[in-house]
Amino acid sequence: MKKGLEIIFWIYGIFMLADLTTTLMLNKYIIYLESNPLYLIFKSLIPVIILNIIYFVVIYFFYIRSTPEKRFFLINVVSWLSLARIFAVYNAIMVYITQPTIEQVENISTATKATNYGFLIFFIFLIPILITQIVLWLFKIDHKIEEKK
């Protein structure tokens, strides 16, 4: 396995487990606070976990069969996704520490959760990916990227 791929798998795995662990720590709050669209549709973390595993496998197969530019894109996606997970882990820890009442968390609407999730995906995930891909494209204008053998 390539070293970069191994590192990216560790990063993804560690942050995925941290996100799942901190989410499960909020046992009584999950139904009120979880904002992942799959959870909101299915009312279960199982589809979320399955999607993460599928994502893990897809990254592996695309990485080993791709060009350096496409590998950069995959590393970029996993890196920004990991950053987004740091926010999710932090928020879960803060809820765990403060232990709000069920009445307080019950009042959080699905629209609010969807808006917060959308903000996270758009500003913490998609825009940085777009910017770093533009930077790579601009870099490639003046530099040739060669794959290490």
C-alpha positions in Angstrom: 0.0 0.0 0.0 1.3 3.5 -0.8 2.3 5.5 2.2 0.0 8.4 1.4 -2.9 6.0 1.1 -2.1 4.4 4.4 -1.9 7.8 6.2 -5.2 8.9 4.7 -6.8 5.7 5.9 -5.6 6.3 9.4 -6.8 9.9 9.4 -10.2 8.9 8.0 -10.5 6.0 10.4 -9.5 7.9 13.5 -11.9 10.8 12.9 -14.7 8.5 11.9 -14.3 6.5 15.1 -14.0 9.7 17.1 -17.2 11.1 15.5 -19.1 7.8 16.1 -17.9 7.5 19.7 -18.8 11.0 20.7 -22.1 10.7 19.0 -22.9 7.5 20.9 -21.8 9.3 24.1 -24.9 11.5 23.6 -27.2 8.4 23.9 -30.3 10.2 25.2 -29.7 13.3 23.0 -29.0 11.6 19.6 -32.6 11.6 18.4 -32.8 15.4 19.1 -29.4 16.6 18.0 -28.1 14.4 15.2 -28.2 16.4 12.0 -26.8 13.9 9.4 -29.5 13.7 6.6 -29.3 9.9 6.6 -30.0 9.8 10.3 -32.9 12.3 9.9 -34.4 10.1 7.1 -33.9 6.6 8.7 -33.8 7.6 12.5 -30.8 5.2 12.8 -27.0 5.5 12.8 -26.6 2.3 10.9 -27.1 3.9 7.4 -24.6 6.6 8.4 -22.0 3.9 9.4 -22.6 1.9 6.2 -22.2 5.0 4.1 -18.9 5.7 5.9 -17.6 2.2 5.2 -18.6 2.4 1.6 -16.9 5.8 1.3 -13.8 4.2 2.8 -13.8 1.4 0.2 -14.5 3.8 -2.7 -11.6 6.1 -1.6 -9.3 3.1 -1.5 -10.2 1.8 -5.0 -10.1 5.2 -6.6 -6.8 6.1 -5.0 -5.0 3.0 -6.2 -6.2 3.4 -9.7 -5.8 7.1 -10.3 -3.4 9.8 -11.4 -1.5 12.1 -8.9 -4.0 14.9 -9.5 -6.9 12.6 -8.7 -5.1 11.3 -5.6 -4.6 14.9 -4.5 -8.4 15.4 -4.9 -9.1 12.3 -2.8 -6.6 13.4 -0.1 -8.1 16.9 -0.2 -11.7 15.5 0.3 -10.6 13.2 3.2 -8.6 16.0 4.9 -11.5 18.5 4.8 -14.0 15.8 5.8 -11.8 15.1 8.8 -11.8 18.8 9.7 -15.6 18.8 9.5 -15.6 15.8 11.8 -13.5 17.7 14.3 -16.3 20.2 14.6 -18.8 17.4 15.1 -16.7 15.8 17.8 -16.1 19.1 19.5 -19.9 19.9 19.5 -20.7 16.4 20.9 -18.2 16.8 23.7 -19.6 20.2 24.6 -23.1 18.8 24.8 -21.8 15.9 26.9 -20.1 18.3 29.3 -23.0 20.7 29.6 -25.7 18.0 29.7 -28.7 20.2 28.6 -32.2 19.1 29.5 -34.2 17.0 27.1 -36.7 20.0 26.9 -33.9 22.2 25.7 -32.7 19.9 22.9 -36.2 18.9 21.9 -36.8 22.5 20.8 -34.1 22.3 18.1 -36.0 22.0 14.8 -35.1 19.8 11.9 -34.8 23.0 9.8 -32.2 24.3 12.3 -30.2 21.0 12.2 -30.4 21.0 8.4 -29.2 24.6 8.2 -26.3 23.9 10.5 -25.4 20.7 8.6 -25.6 22.6 5.3 -23.3 25.4 6.7 -20.8 22.8 7.8 -20.8 21.0 4.5 -20.7 24.1 2.3 -18.3 26.4 4.2 -16.1 23.9 6.0 -16.1 21.2 3.3 -17.0 22.2 -0.2 -15.6 25.7 -0.5 -12.1 24.7 0.9 -12.1 21.7 -1.5 -12.9 24.0 -4.4 -10.2 26.5 -3.4 -7.5 23.9 -3.0 -8.4 22.3 -6.3 -8.1 25.7 -8.0 -4.7 26.2 -6.3 -3.6 22.8 -7.7 -4.8 23.7 -11.2 -2.9 27.0 -11.0 0.2 25.2 -9.7 -0.1 22.7 -12.6 0.0 25.6 -15.2 3.7 26.1 -14.4 4.8 22.8 -13.0 4.7 19.2 -14.2 3.5 16.7 -11.6 5.2 13.3 -11.9 4.3 10.1 -10.1 7.0 8.7 -7.8 7.8 5.2 -8.9 
